[in-house]
Amino acid sequence: MRVAISYILISVLGGGVGQVLLKKGMGATGPLTLVPDQILNLLIGLATNPFVLAGLFVYGISTVFWLTALSRVDLSFAYPFVSLSYILMLLASWQIFNENISVLRVAGCLVVGLGVVLISRS
């Protein structure tokens, strides 16, 4: 069980790092609009953005750990751990992107964290 939880936590952390890299890459592109005649240019821009590529790579590695964890534990046990990414993203948004974090967001993340603790003890 401990090995599976380790795989789950590595997957959640990898997913968080991947998301931060994707956000960093998309921050450099500015707002995008999905317009049919611009899709090819959009895809080329994304495929040549090193942060987007790195984010997708890390996210892919994270998926391998997730699949390994799922081979060992019930989905109903593993999936709630994914919500830990909310807490990671809150901290990363604040520290890396200097986003303002409200008290309500912090309170929500604390409730989510408590839920994960309760599920992990089941």
Biopython code that builds the backbone (N, CA, C, O; Angstrom):
import numpy as np
from Bio.PDB.StructureBuilder import StructureBuilder

atoms = [
    (1, "MET", "N", (0.824, -1.200, 0.000)),
    (1, "MET", "CA", (0.000, 0.000, 0.000)),
    (1, "MET", "C", (0.869, 1.265, 0.000)),
    (1, "MET", "O", (0.558, 2.233, -0.694)),
    (2, "ARG", "N", (1.954, 1.255, 0.777)),
    (2, "ARG", "CA", (2.816, 2.434, 0.838)),
    (2, "ARG", "C", (3.463, 2.737, -0.510)),
    (2, "ARG", "O", (3.636, 3.899, -0.880)),
    (3, "VAL", "N", (3.816, 1.689, -1.232)),
    (3, "VAL", "CA", (4.412, 1.879, -2.556)),
    (3, "VAL", "C", (3.400, 2.551, -3.474)),
    (3, "VAL", "O", (3.741, 3.471, -4.217)),
    (4, "ALA", "N", (2.163, 2.090, -3.422)),
    (4, "ALA", "CA", (1.112, 2.671, -4.260)),
    (4, "ALA", "C", (0.891, 4.136, -3.912)),
    (4, "ALA", "O", (0.732, 4.967, -4.806)),
    (5, "ILE", "N", (0.880, 4.459, -2.632)),
    (5, "ILE", "CA", (0.713, 5.859, -2.233)),
    (5, "ILE", "C", (1.892, 6.684, -2.719)),
    (5, "ILE", "O", (1.712, 7.831, -3.129)),
    (6, "SER", "N", (3.090, 6.124, -2.682)),
    (6, "SER", "CA", (4.251, 6.841, -3.215)),
    (6, "SER", "C", (4.073, 7.127, -4.698)),
    (6, "SER", "O", (4.354, 8.234, -5.158)),
    (7, "TYR", "N", (3.605, 6.132, -5.450)),
    (7, "TYR", "CA", (3.359, 6.335, -6.882)),
    (7, "TYR", "C", (2.301, 7.412, -7.103)),
    (7, "TYR", "O", (2.438, 8.253, -7.992)),
    (8, "ILE", "N", (1.260, 7.383, -6.298)),
    (8, "ILE", "CA", (0.195, 8.378, -6.426)),
    (8, "ILE", "C", (0.749, 9.774, -6.165)),
    (8, "ILE", "O", (0.483, 10.701, -6.929)),
    (9, "LEU", "N", (1.520, 9.925, -5.087)),
    (9, "LEU", "CA", (2.053, 11.244, -4.743)),
    (9, "LEU", "C", (3.045, 11.746, -5.793)),
    (9, "LEU", "O", (3.065, 12.936, -6.108)),
    (10, "ILE", "N", (3.865, 10.844, -6.335)),
    (10, "ILE", "CA", (4.783, 11.239, -7.416)),
    (10, "ILE", "C", (3.971, 11.688, -8.633)),
    (10, "ILE", "O", (4.318, 12.668, -9.291)),
    (11, "SER", "N", (2.906, 10.972, -8.920)),
    (11, "SER", "CA", (2.051, 11.337, -10.045)),
    (11, "SER", "C", (1.419, 12.713, -9.837)),
    (11, "SER", "O", (1.396, 13.534, -10.754)),
    (12, "VAL", "N", (0.913, 12.959, -8.642)),
    (12, "VAL", "CA", (0.292, 14.256, -8.344)),
    (12, "VAL", "C", (1.327, 15.374, -8.440)),
    (12, "VAL", "O", (1.055, 16.428, -9.015)),
    (13, "LEU", "N", (2.506, 15.147, -7.882)),
    (13, "LEU", "CA", (3.565, 16.153, -7.954)),
    (13, "LEU", "C", (3.991, 16.394, -9.404)),
    (13, "LEU", "O", (4.163, 17.539, -9.823)),
    (14, "GLY", "N", (4.159, 15.315, -10.163)),
    (14, "GLY", "CA", (4.525, 15.456, -11.571)),
    (14, "GLY", "C", (3.462, 16.194, -12.362)),
    (14, "GLY", "O", (3.773, 17.030, -13.211)),
    (15, "GLY", "N", (2.214, 15.882, -12.082)),
    (15, "GLY", "CA", (1.122, 16.591, -12.745)),
    (15, "GLY", "C", (1.141, 18.072, -12.423)),
    (15, "GLY", "O", (0.888, 18.909, -13.291)),
    (16, "GLY", "N", (1.443, 18.394, -11.169)),
    (16, "GLY", "CA", (1.531, 19.799, -10.766)),
    (16, "GLY", "C", (2.674, 20.517, -11.460)),
    (16, "GLY", "O", (2.508, 21.635, -11.948)),
    (17, "VAL", "N", (3.834, 19.876, -11.505)),
    (17, "VAL", "CA", (4.987, 20.478, -12.190)),
    (17, "VAL", "C", (4.661, 20.659, -13.670)),
    (17, "VAL", "O", (4.976, 21.693, -14.259)),
    (18, "GLY", "N", (4.031, 19.652, -14.267)),
    (18, "GLY", "CA", (3.634, 19.755, -15.667)),
    (18, "GLY", "C", (2.699, 20.930, -15.909)),
    (18, "GLY", "O", (2.856, 21.661, -16.886)),
    (19, "GLN", "N", (1.730, 21.112, -15.024)),
    (19, "GLN", "CA", (0.795, 22.231, -15.164)),
    (19, "GLN", "C", (1.498, 23.583, -15.045)),
    (19, "GLN", "O", (1.185, 24.521, -15.777)),
    (20, "VAL", "N", (2.449, 23.672, -14.116)),
    (20, "VAL", "CA", (3.196, 24.930, -13.961)),
    (20, "VAL", "C", (3.988, 25.235, -15.235)),
    (20, "VAL", "O", (4.023, 26.379, -15.689)),
    (21, "LEU", "N", (4.617, 24.215, -15.805)),
    (21, "LEU", "CA", (5.361, 24.409, -17.048)),
    (21, "LEU", "C", (4.429, 24.815, -18.190)),
    (21, "LEU", "O", (4.764, 25.694, -18.983)),
    (22, "LEU", "N", (3.270, 24.180, -18.271)),
    (22, "LEU", "CA", (2.303, 24.548, -19.304)),
    (22, "LEU", "C", (1.840, 25.994, -19.140)),
    (22, "LEU", "O", (1.737, 26.731, -20.121)),
    (23, "LYS", "N", (1.563, 26.395, -17.912)),
    (23, "LYS", "CA", (1.136, 27.777, -17.652)),
    (23, "LYS", "C", (2.235, 28.763, -18.023)),
    (23, "LYS", "O", (1.963, 29.807, -18.615)),
    (24, "LYS", "N", (3.474, 28.435, -17.676)),
    (24, "LYS", "CA", (4.606, 29.298, -18.025)),
    (24, "LYS", "C", (4.707, 29.441, -19.544)),
    (24, "LYS", "O", (4.897, 30.545, -20.055)),
    (25, "GLY", "N", (4.582, 28.350, -20.247)),
    (25, "GLY", "CA", (4.627, 28.387, -21.698)),
    (25, "GLY", "C", (3.484, 29.177, -22.301)),
    (25, "GLY", "O", (3.683, 29.934, -23.251)),
    (26, "MET", "N", (2.294, 29.008, -21.760)),
    (26, "MET", "CA", (1.137, 29.720, -22.299)),
    (26, "MET", "C", (1.161, 31.196, -21.930)),
    (26, "MET", "O", (0.599, 32.026, -22.643)),
    (27, "GLY", "N", (1.809, 31.522, -20.822)),
    (27, "GLY", "CA", (1.958, 32.927, -20.450)),
    (27, "GLY", "C", (2.775, 33.696, -21.480)),
    (27, "GLY", "O", (2.573, 34.893, -21.680)),
    (28, "ALA", "N", (3.692, 33.002, -22.126)),
    (28, "ALA", "CA", (4.531, 33.636, -23.148)),
    (28, "ALA", "C", (3.775, 33.842, -24.457)),
    (28, "ALA", "O", (4.139, 34.713, -25.247)),
    (29, "THR", "N", (2.727, 33.054, -24.699)),
    (29, "THR", "CA", (2.001, 33.167, -25.960)),
    (29, "THR", "C", (0.903, 34.226, -25.911)),
    (29, "THR", "O", (0.499, 34.756, -26.946)),
    (30, "GLY", "N", (0.426, 34.529, -24.717)),
    (30, "GLY", "CA", (-0.709, 35.441, -24.600)),
    (30, "GLY", "C", (-2.009, 34.682, -24.824)),
    (30, "GLY", "O", (-1.997, 33.477, -25.076)),
    (31, "PRO", "N", (-3.132, 35.394, -24.731)),
    (31, "PRO", "CA", (-4.436, 34.740, -24.886)),
    (31, "PRO", "C", (-4.606, 34.131, -26.285)),
    (31, "PRO", "O", (-4.248, 34.741, -27.292)),
    (32, "LEU", "N", (-5.149, 32.938, -26.319)),
    (32, "LEU", "CA", (-5.388, 32.251, -27.585)),
    (32, "LEU", "C", (-6.882, 32.187, -27.858)),
    (32, "LEU", "O", (-7.707, 32.188, -26.945)),
    (33, "THR", "N", (-7.195, 32.133, -29.120)),
    (33, "THR", "CA", (-8.576, 31.940, -29.550)),
    (33, "THR", "C", (-8.594, 30.800, -30.552)),
    (33, "THR", "O", (-7.777, 30.761, -31.472)),
    (34, "LEU", "N", (-9.513, 29.883, -30.377)),
    (34, "LEU", "CA", (-9.624, 28.751, -31.289)),
    (34, "LEU", "C", (-10.461, 29.162, -32.497)),
    (34, "LEU", "O", (-11.690, 29.110, -32.479)),
    (35, "VAL", "N", (-9.761, 29.565, -33.530)),
    (35, "VAL", "CA", (-10.394, 29.967, -34.787)),
    (35, "VAL", "C", (-9.935, 28.971, -35.847)),
    (35, "VAL", "O", (-8.737, 28.718, -35.968)),
    (36, "PRO", "N", (-10.857, 28.401, -36.613)),
    (36, "PRO", "CA", (-10.493, 27.344, -37.563)),
    (36, "PRO", "C", (-9.306, 27.676, -38.470)),
    (36, "PRO", "O", (-8.459, 26.814, -38.706)),
    (37, "ASP", "N", (-9.229, 28.889, -38.975)),
    (37, "ASP", "CA", (-8.143, 29.203, -39.903)),
    (37, "ASP", "C", (-6.817, 29.480, -39.194)),
    (37, "ASP", "O", (-5.804, 29.707, -39.855)),
    (38, "GLN", "N", (-6.809, 29.464, -37.867)),
    (38, "GLN", "CA", (-5.584, 29.702, -37.106)),
    (38, "GLN", "C", (-5.092, 28.467, -36.348)),
    (38, "GLN", "O", (-4.067, 28.524, -35.669)),
    (39, "ILE", "N", (-5.813, 27.363, -36.462)),
    (39, "ILE", "CA", (-5.480, 26.159, -35.692)),
    (39, "ILE", "C", (-4.073, 25.668, -36.020)),
    (39, "ILE", "O", (-3.325, 25.314, -35.109)),
    (40, "LEU", "N", (-3.702, 25.640, -37.275)),
    (40, "LEU", "CA", (-2.383, 25.148, -37.650)),
    (40, "LEU", "C", (-1.279, 26.016, -37.042)),
    (40, "LEU", "O", (-0.308, 25.494, -36.495)),
    (41, "ASN", "N", (-1.427, 27.329, -37.135)),
    (41, "ASN", "CA", (-0.444, 28.231, -36.531)),
    (41, "ASN", "C", (-0.386, 28.052, -35.019)),
    (41, "ASN", "O", (0.689, 28.106, -34.422)),
    (42, "LEU", "N", (-1.532, 27.839, -34.410)),
    (42, "LEU", "CA", (-1.589, 27.613, -32.969)),
    (42, "LEU", "C", (-0.826, 26.346, -32.600)),
    (42, "LEU", "O", (-0.029, 26.353, -31.661)),
    (43, "LEU", "N", (-1.062, 25.261, -33.330)),
    (43, "LEU", "CA", (-0.388, 23.996, -33.046)),
    (43, "LEU", "C", (1.121, 24.101, -33.258)),
    (43, "LEU", "O", (1.895, 23.544, -32.480)),
    (44, "ILE", "N", (1.539, 24.805, -34.296)),
    (44, "ILE", "CA", (2.966, 24.998, -34.534)),
    (44, "ILE", "C", (3.589, 25.801, -33.399)),
    (44, "ILE", "O", (4.686, 25.490, -32.935)),
    (45, "GLY", "N", (2.884, 26.831, -32.958)),
    (45, "GLY", "CA", (3.377, 27.640, -31.839)),
    (45, "GLY", "C", (3.521, 26.826, -30.561)),
    (45, "GLY", "O", (4.505, 26.968, -29.835)),
    (46, "LEU", "N", (2.546, 25.981, -30.292)),
    (46, "LEU", "CA", (2.605, 25.138, -29.097)),
    (46, "LEU", "C", (3.711, 24.091, -29.214)),
    (46, "LEU", "O", (4.408, 23.801, -28.242)),
    (47, "ALA", "N", (3.865, 23.528, -30.410)),
    (47, "ALA", "CA", (4.857, 22.474, -30.622)),
    (47, "ALA", "C", (6.288, 22.994, -30.590)),
    (47, "ALA", "O", (7.231, 22.211, -30.470)),
    (48, "THR", "N", (6.455, 24.298, -30.694)),
    (48, "THR", "CA", (7.801, 24.878, -30.664)),
    (48, "THR", "C", (8.076, 25.637, -29.367)),
    (48, "THR", "O", (9.126, 26.262, -29.219)),
    (49, "ASN", "N", (7.142, 25.580, -28.442)),
    (49, "ASN", "CA", (7.314, 26.261, -27.154)),
    (49, "ASN", "C", (7.970, 25.287, -26.179)),
    (49, "ASN", "O", (7.363, 24.274, -25.831)),
    (50, "PRO", "N", (9.204, 25.569, -25.726)),
    (50, "PRO", "CA", (9.908, 24.603, -24.869)),
    (50, "PRO", "C", (9.202, 24.339, -23.535)),
    (50, "PRO", "O", (9.270, 23.222, -23.023)),
    (51, "PHE", "N", (8.534, 25.330, -22.970)),
    (51, "PHE", "CA", (7.839, 25.109, -21.704)),
    (51, "PHE", "C", (6.621, 24.205, -21.897)),
    (51, "PHE", "O", (6.333, 23.357, -21.053)),
    (52, "VAL", "N", (5.912, 24.390, -23.004)),
    (52, "VAL", "CA", (4.765, 23.528, -23.289)),
    (52, "VAL", "C", (5.238, 22.096, -23.519)),
    (52, "VAL", "O", (4.641, 21.155, -22.995)),
    (53, "LEU", "N", (6.284, 21.929, -24.281)),
    (53, "LEU", "CA", (6.817, 20.586, -24.530)),
    (53, "LEU", "C", (7.291, 19.927, -23.240)),
    (53, "LEU", "O", (7.013, 18.751, -23.001)),
    (54, "ALA", "N", (8.004, 20.680, -22.411)),
    (54, "ALA", "CA", (8.475, 20.134, -21.132)),
    (54, "ALA", "C", (7.295, 19.778, -20.233)),
    (54, "ALA", "O", (7.308, 18.743, -19.566)),
    (55, "GLY", "N", (6.281, 20.633, -20.217)),
    (55, "GLY", "CA", (5.092, 20.360, -19.408)),
    (55, "GLY", "C", (4.385, 19.097, -19.842)),
    (55, "GLY", "O", (3.966, 18.296, -19.006)),
    (56, "LEU", "N", (4.247, 18.912, -21.148)),
    (56, "LEU", "CA", (3.610, 17.697, -21.653)),
    (56, "LEU", "C", (4.438, 16.460, -21.340)),
    (56, "LEU", "O", (3.887, 15.405, -21.024)),
    (57, "PHE", "N", (5.759, 16.584, -21.427)),
    (57, "PHE", "CA", (6.641, 15.462, -21.111)),
    (57, "PHE", "C", (6.507, 15.057, -19.642)),
    (57, "PHE", "O", (6.324, 13.880, -19.331)),
    (58, "VAL", "N", (6.598, 16.038, -18.744)),
    (58, "VAL", "CA", (6.484, 15.744, -17.311)),
    (58, "VAL", "C", (5.104, 15.178, -16.996)),
    (58, "VAL", "O", (4.971, 14.248, -16.200)),
    (59, "TYR", "N", (4.090, 15.743, -17.621)),
    (59, "TYR", "CA", (2.728, 15.245, -17.419)),
    (59, "TYR", "C", (2.617, 13.797, -17.884)),
    (59, "TYR", "O", (1.932, 12.996, -17.248)),
    (60, "GLY", "N", (3.279, 13.454, -18.982)),
    (60, "GLY", "CA", (3.285, 12.079, -19.482)),
    (60, "GLY", "C", (3.954, 11.116, -18.511)),
    (60, "GLY", "O", (3.447, 10.020, -18.272)),
    (61, "ILE", "N", (5.090, 11.520, -17.952)),
    (61, "ILE", "CA", (5.779, 10.692, -16.950)),
    (61, "ILE", "C", (4.875, 10.510, -15.727)),
    (61, "ILE", "O", (4.797, 9.423, -15.155)),
    (62, "SER", "N", (4.207, 11.575, -15.345)),
    (62, "SER", "CA", (3.274, 11.514, -14.223)),
    (62, "SER", "C", (2.186, 10.476, -14.475)),
    (62, "SER", "O", (1.779, 9.757, -13.563)),
    (63, "THR", "N", (1.726, 10.406, -15.700)),
    (63, "THR", "CA", (0.690, 9.446, -16.065)),
    (63, "THR", "C", (1.176, 8.011, -15.896)),
    (63, "THR", "O", (0.401, 7.144, -15.494)),
    (64, "VAL", "N", (2.442, 7.747, -16.196)),
    (64, "VAL", "CA", (3.002, 6.403, -16.021)),
    (64, "VAL", "C", (2.950, 6.008, -14.541)),
    (64, "VAL", "O", (2.589, 4.878, -14.212)),
    (65, "PHE", "N", (3.312, 6.939, -13.651)),
    (65, "PHE", "CA", (3.236, 6.647, -12.213)),
    (65, "PHE", "C", (1.789, 6.419, -11.788)),
    (65, "PHE", "O", (1.508, 5.546, -10.967)),
    (66, "TRP", "N", (0.870, 7.208, -12.350)),
    (66, "TRP", "CA", (-0.544, 7.057, -12.020)),
    (66, "TRP", "C", (-1.048, 5.678, -12.432)),
    (66, "TRP", "O", (-1.740, 5.012, -11.662)),
    (67, "LEU", "N", (-0.707, 5.255, -13.633)),
    (67, "LEU", "CA", (-1.140, 3.945, -14.111)),
    (67, "LEU", "C", (-0.560, 2.827, -13.252)),
    (67, "LEU", "O", (-1.233, 1.833, -12.978)),
    (68, "THR", "N", (0.685, 2.993, -12.832)),
    (68, "THR", "CA", (1.313, 2.003, -11.961)),
    (68, "THR", "C", (0.565, 1.928, -10.625)),
    (68, "THR", "O", (0.330, 0.841, -10.098)),
    (69, "ALA", "N", (0.200, 3.080, -10.092)),
    (69, "ALA", "CA", (-0.555, 3.101, -8.840)),
    (69, "ALA", "C", (-1.910, 2.421, -9.014)),
    (69, "ALA", "O", (-2.342, 1.650, -8.157)),
    (70, "LEU", "N", (-2.578, 2.714, -10.134)),
    (70, "LEU", "CA", (-3.896, 2.110, -10.361)),
    (70, "LEU", "C", (-3.835, 0.597, -10.480)),
    (70, "LEU", "O", (-4.823, -0.088, -10.216)),
    (71, "SER", "N", (-2.689, 0.075, -10.872)),
    (71, "SER", "CA", (-2.555, -1.381, -10.959)),
    (71, "SER", "C", (-2.468, -2.017, -9.573)),
    (71, "SER", "O", (-2.552, -3.238, -9.446)),
    (72, "ARG", "N", (-2.299, -1.197, -8.534)),
    (72, "ARG", "CA", (-2.094, -1.715, -7.178)),
    (72, "ARG", "C", (-3.237, -1.431, -6.209)),
    (72, "ARG", "O", (-3.427, -2.171, -5.244)),
    (73, "VAL", "N", (-4.004, -0.362, -6.457)),
    (73, "VAL", "CA", (-5.050, 0.022, -5.496)),
    (73, "VAL", "C", (-6.356, 0.319, -6.226)),
    (73, "VAL", "O", (-6.378, 0.495, -7.444)),
    (74, "ASP", "N", (-7.435, 0.372, -5.464)),
    (74, "ASP", "CA", (-8.743, 0.712, -6.010)),
    (74, "ASP", "C", (-8.761, 2.165, -6.479)),
    (74, "ASP", "O", (-8.127, 3.033, -5.879)),
    (75, "LEU", "N", (-9.485, 2.410, -7.542)),
    (75, "LEU", "CA", (-9.638, 3.771, -8.055)),
    (75, "LEU", "C", (-10.304, 4.672, -7.018)),
    (75, "LEU", "O", (-9.958, 5.847, -6.895)),
    (76, "SER", "N", (-11.253, 4.120, -6.278)),
    (76, "SER", "CA", (-11.961, 4.915, -5.269)),
    (76, "SER", "C", (-11.033, 5.350, -4.132)),
    (76, "SER", "O", (-11.324, 6.316, -3.426)),
    (77, "PHE", "N", (-9.930, 4.645, -3.957)),
    (77, "PHE", "CA", (-8.924, 5.046, -2.979)),
    (77, "PHE", "C", (-7.950, 6.044, -3.596)),
    (77, "PHE", "O", (-7.617, 7.053, -2.974)),
    (78, "ALA", "N", (-7.495, 5.767, -4.809)),
    (78, "ALA", "CA", (-6.445, 6.575, -5.434)),
    (78, "ALA", "C", (-6.937, 7.942, -5.890)),
    (78, "ALA", "O", (-6.246, 8.943, -5.699)),
    (79, "TYR", "N", (-8.108, 7.992, -6.482)),
    (79, "TYR", "CA", (-8.527, 9.215, -7.158)),
    (79, "TYR", "C", (-8.643, 10.439, -6.248)),
    (79, "TYR", "O", (-8.280, 11.535, -6.676)),
    (80, "PRO", "N", (-9.125, 10.305, -5.032)),
    (80, "PRO", "CA", (-9.187, 11.498, -4.179)),
    (80, "PRO", "C", (-7.823, 12.167, -3.955)),
    (80, "PRO", "O", (-7.769, 13.364, -3.676)),
    (81, "PHE", "N", (-6.737, 11.421, -4.072)),
    (81, "PHE", "CA", (-5.410, 12.011, -3.906)),
    (81, "PHE", "C", (-5.106, 13.034, -4.993)),
    (81, "PHE", "O", (-4.288, 13.933, -4.798)),
    (82, "VAL", "N", (-5.764, 12.894, -6.132)),
    (82, "VAL", "CA", (-5.569, 13.859, -7.222)),
    (82, "VAL", "C", (-5.943, 15.263, -6.747)),
    (82, "VAL", "O", (-5.396, 16.251, -7.238)),
    (83, "SER", "N", (-6.857, 15.351, -5.809)),
    (83, "SER", "CA", (-7.272, 16.666, -5.320)),
    (83, "SER", "C", (-6.144, 17.391, -4.587)),
    (83, "SER", "O", (-6.233, 18.596, -4.354)),
    (84, "LEU", "N", (-5.083, 16.663, -4.222)),
    (84, "LEU", "CA", (-3.922, 17.344, -3.636)),
    (84, "LEU", "C", (-3.299, 18.329, -4.625)),
    (84, "LEU", "O", (-2.603, 19.265, -4.234)),
    (85, "SER", "N", (-3.561, 18.101, -5.904)),
    (85, "SER", "CA", (-3.036, 19.040, -6.903)),
    (85, "SER", "C", (-3.639, 20.426, -6.721)),
    (85, "SER", "O", (-3.008, 21.413, -7.099)),
    (86, "TYR", "N", (-4.842, 20.533, -6.154)),
    (86, "TYR", "CA", (-5.418, 21.847, -5.878)),
    (86, "TYR", "C", (-4.525, 22.625, -4.915)),
    (86, "TYR", "O", (-4.286, 23.819, -5.092)),
    (87, "ILE", "N", (-4.047, 21.934, -3.910)),
    (87, "ILE", "CA", (-3.188, 22.571, -2.919)),
    (87, "ILE", "C", (-1.852, 22.948, -3.555)),
    (87, "ILE", "O", (-1.348, 24.050, -3.341)),
    (88, "LEU", "N", (-1.284, 22.035, -4.332)),
    (88, "LEU", "CA", (-0.024, 22.335, -5.028)),
    (88, "LEU", "C", (-0.168, 23.535, -5.952)),
    (88, "LEU", "O", (0.705, 24.403, -5.993)),
    (89, "MET", "N", (-1.270, 23.582, -6.691)),
    (89, "MET", "CA", (-1.463, 24.686, -7.632)),
    (89, "MET", "C", (-1.690, 26.005, -6.912)),
    (89, "MET", "O", (-1.262, 27.057, -7.388)),
    (90, "LEU", "N", (-2.348, 25.956, -5.789)),
    (90, "LEU", "CA", (-2.534, 27.177, -4.999)),
    (90, "LEU", "C", (-1.176, 27.717, -4.570)),
    (90, "LEU", "O", (-0.908, 28.910, -4.719)),
    (91, "LEU", "N", (-0.322, 26.857, -4.042)),
    (91, "LEU", "CA", (1.012, 27.282, -3.609)),
    (91, "LEU", "C", (1.869, 27.733, -4.784)),
    (91, "LEU", "O", (2.565, 28.744, -4.691)),
    (92, "ALA", "N", (1.824, 26.995, -5.882)),
    (92, "ALA", "CA", (2.621, 27.352, -7.057)),
    (92, "ALA", "C", (2.141, 28.668, -7.663)),
    (92, "ALA", "O", (2.956, 29.499, -8.065)),
    (93, "SER", "N", (0.839, 28.861, -7.728)),
    (93, "SER", "CA", (0.298, 30.104, -8.275)),
    (93, "SER", "C", (0.748, 31.300, -7.467)),
    (93, "SER", "O", (1.064, 32.355, -8.015)),
    (94, "TRP", "N", (0.772, 31.125, -6.172)),
    (94, "TRP", "CA", (1.183, 32.202, -5.272)),
    (94, "TRP", "C", (2.685, 32.456, -5.372)),
    (94, "TRP", "O", (3.110, 33.604, -5.504)),
    (95, "GLN", "N", (3.489, 31.395, -5.311)),
    (95, "GLN", "CA", (4.939, 31.538, -5.276)),
    (95, "GLN", "C", (5.559, 31.833, -6.642)),
    (95, "GLN", "O", (6.448, 32.678, -6.747)),
    (96, "ILE", "N", (5.103, 31.155, -7.672)),
    (96, "ILE", "CA", (5.748, 31.258, -8.980)),
    (96, "ILE", "C", (5.137, 32.365, -9.834)),
    (96, "ILE", "O", (5.859, 33.109, -10.498)),
    (97, "PHE", "N", (3.812, 32.476, -9.818)),
    (97, "PHE", "CA", (3.138, 33.430, -10.687)),
    (97, "PHE", "C", (2.642, 34.673, -9.948)),
    (97, "PHE", "O", (2.001, 35.539, -10.543)),
    (98, "ASN", "N", (2.937, 34.757, -8.661)),
    (98, "ASN", "CA", (2.565, 35.921, -7.838)),
    (98, "ASN", "C", (1.076, 36.235, -7.894)),
    (98, "ASN", "O", (0.680, 37.401, -7.897)),
    (99, "GLU", "N", (0.262, 35.201, -7.939)),
    (99, "GLU", "CA", (-1.181, 35.403, -7.939)),
    (99, "GLU", "C", (-1.657, 35.714, -6.525)),
    (99, "GLU", "O", (-1.097, 35.225, -5.544)),
    (100, "ASN", "N", (-2.694, 36.531, -6.440)),
    (100, "ASN", "CA", (-3.300, 36.820, -5.145)),
    (100, "ASN", "C", (-4.196, 35.645, -4.759)),
    (100, "ASN", "O", (-5.031, 35.199, -5.546)),
    (101, "ILE", "N", (-4.012, 35.156, -3.544)),
    (101, "ILE", "CA", (-4.768, 34.001, -3.065)),
    (101, "ILE", "C", (-5.683, 34.462, -1.938)),
    (101, "ILE", "O", (-5.222, 34.989, -0.926)),
    (102, "SER", "N", (-6.975, 34.259, -2.122)),
    (102, "SER", "CA", (-7.943, 34.702, -1.118)),
    (102, "SER", "C", (-8.008, 33.718, 0.047)),
    (102, "SER", "O", (-7.584, 32.567, -0.058)),
    (103, "VAL", "N", (-8.546, 34.201, 1.142)),
    (103, "VAL", "CA", (-8.740, 33.366, 2.325)),
    (103, "VAL", "C", (-9.695, 32.211, 2.001)),
    (103, "VAL", "O", (-9.512, 31.100, 2.499)),
    (104, "LEU", "N", (-10.702, 32.465, 1.179)),
    (104, "LEU", "CA", (-11.646, 31.403, 0.814)),
    (104, "LEU", "C", (-10.953, 30.286, 0.031)),
    (104, "LEU", "O", (-11.280, 29.115, 0.220)),
    (105, "ARG", "N", (-10.008, 30.624, -0.837)),
    (105, "ARG", "CA", (-9.279, 29.590, -1.571)),
    (105, "ARG", "C", (-8.425, 28.766, -0.618)),
    (105, "ARG", "O", (-8.359, 27.543, -0.742)),
    (106, "VAL", "N", (-7.785, 29.416, 0.313)),
    (106, "VAL", "CA", (-6.970, 28.695, 1.297)),
    (106, "VAL", "C", (-7.863, 27.776, 2.126)),
    (106, "VAL", "O", (-7.520, 26.615, 2.354)),
    (107, "ALA", "N", (-8.996, 28.286, 2.574)),
    (107, "ALA", "CA", (-9.922, 27.480, 3.375)),
    (107, "ALA", "C", (-10.406, 26.272, 2.567)),
    (107, "ALA", "O", (-10.484, 25.164, 3.099)),
    (108, "GLY", "N", (-10.727, 26.476, 1.308)),
    (108, "GLY", "CA", (-11.167, 25.381, 0.456)),
    (108, "GLY", "C", (-10.099, 24.313, 0.320)),
    (108, "GLY", "O", (-10.401, 23.120, 0.353)),
    (109, "CYS", "N", (-8.851, 24.737, 0.167)),
    (109, "CYS", "CA", (-7.757, 23.772, 0.048)),
    (109, "CYS", "C", (-7.533, 23.018, 1.348)),
    (109, "CYS", "O", (-7.179, 21.839, 1.328)),
    (110, "LEU", "N", (-7.733, 23.678, 2.466)),
    (110, "LEU", "CA", (-7.609, 22.987, 3.749)),
    (110, "LEU", "C", (-8.680, 21.908, 3.886)),
    (110, "LEU", "O", (-8.404, 20.819, 4.389)),
    (111, "VAL", "N", (-9.888, 22.204, 3.446)),
    (111, "VAL", "CA", (-10.967, 21.217, 3.492)),
    (111, "VAL", "C", (-10.636, 20.040, 2.577)),
    (111, "VAL", "O", (-10.844, 18.885, 2.949)),
    (112, "VAL", "N", (-10.125, 20.331, 1.386)),
    (112, "VAL", "CA", (-9.731, 19.270, 0.456)),
    (112, "VAL", "C", (-8.640, 18.400, 1.084)),
    (112, "VAL", "O", (-8.706, 17.172, 1.021)),
    (113, "GLY", "N", (-7.646, 19.038, 1.685)),
    (113, "GLY", "CA", (-6.561, 18.303, 2.334)),
    (113, "GLY", "C", (-7.076, 17.405, 3.439)),
    (113, "GLY", "O", (-6.627, 16.267, 3.575)),
    (114, "LEU", "N", (-8.006, 17.899, 4.223)),
    (114, "LEU", "CA", (-8.601, 17.087, 5.287)),
    (114, "LEU", "C", (-9.316, 15.879, 4.690)),
    (114, "LEU", "O", (-9.227, 14.775, 5.227)),
    (115, "GLY", "N", (-10.017, 16.086, 3.594)),
    (115, "GLY", "CA", (-10.693, 14.974, 2.932)),
    (115, "GLY", "C", (-9.718, 13.898, 2.479)),
    (115, "GLY", "O", (-9.998, 12.707, 2.616)),
    (116, "VAL", "N", (-8.582, 14.308, 1.943)),
    (116, "VAL", "CA", (-7.575, 13.336, 1.501)),
    (116, "VAL", "C", (-7.025, 12.566, 2.694)),
    (116, "VAL", "O", (-6.821, 11.355, 2.608)),
    (117, "VAL", "N", (-6.787, 13.247, 3.792)),
    (117, "VAL", "CA", (-6.302, 12.563, 4.994)),
    (117, "VAL", "C", (-7.297, 11.509, 5.457)),
    (117, "VAL", "O", (-6.917, 10.391, 5.804)),
    (118, "LEU", "N", (-8.580, 11.877, 5.459)),
    (118, "LEU", "CA", (-9.610, 10.918, 5.891)),
    (118, "LEU", "C", (-9.665, 9.702, 4.965)),
    (118, "LEU", "O", (-9.781, 8.569, 5.432)),
    (119, "ILE", "N", (-9.582, 9.935, 3.667)),
    (119, "ILE", "CA", (-9.640, 8.819, 2.720)),
    (119, "ILE", "C", (-8.400, 7.944, 2.838)),
    (119, "ILE", "O", (-8.496, 6.720, 2.750)),
    (120, "SER", "N", (-7.236, 8.558, 3.036)),
    (120, "SER", "CA", (-6.007, 7.767, 3.113)),
    (120, "SER", "C", (-5.991, 6.851, 4.333)),
    (120, "SER", "O", (-5.271, 5.853, 4.354)),
    (121, "ARG", "N", (-6.778, 7.187, 5.339)),
    (121, "ARG", "CA", (-6.827, 6.375, 6.557)),
    (121, "ARG", "C", (-7.846, 5.235, 6.443)),
    (121, "ARG", "O", (-7.946, 4.393, 7.336)),
    (122, "SER", "N", (-8.594, 5.215, 5.349)),
    (122, "SER", "CA", (-9.637, 4.185, 5.204)),
    (122, "SER", "C", (-9.054, 2.852, 4.756)),
    (122, "SER", "O", (-9.792, 1.882, 4.586)),
]
sb = StructureBuilder()
sb.init_structure("model")
sb.init_model(0)
sb.init_chain("A")
sb.init_seg("    ")
for serial, (resi, resn, name, xyz) in enumerate(atoms, 1):
    if name == "N":
        sb.init_residue(resn, " ", resi, " ")
    sb.init_atom(name, np.array(xyz, "f"), 0.0, 1.0, " ", f" {name:<3s}", serial, name[0])
structure = sb.get_structure()
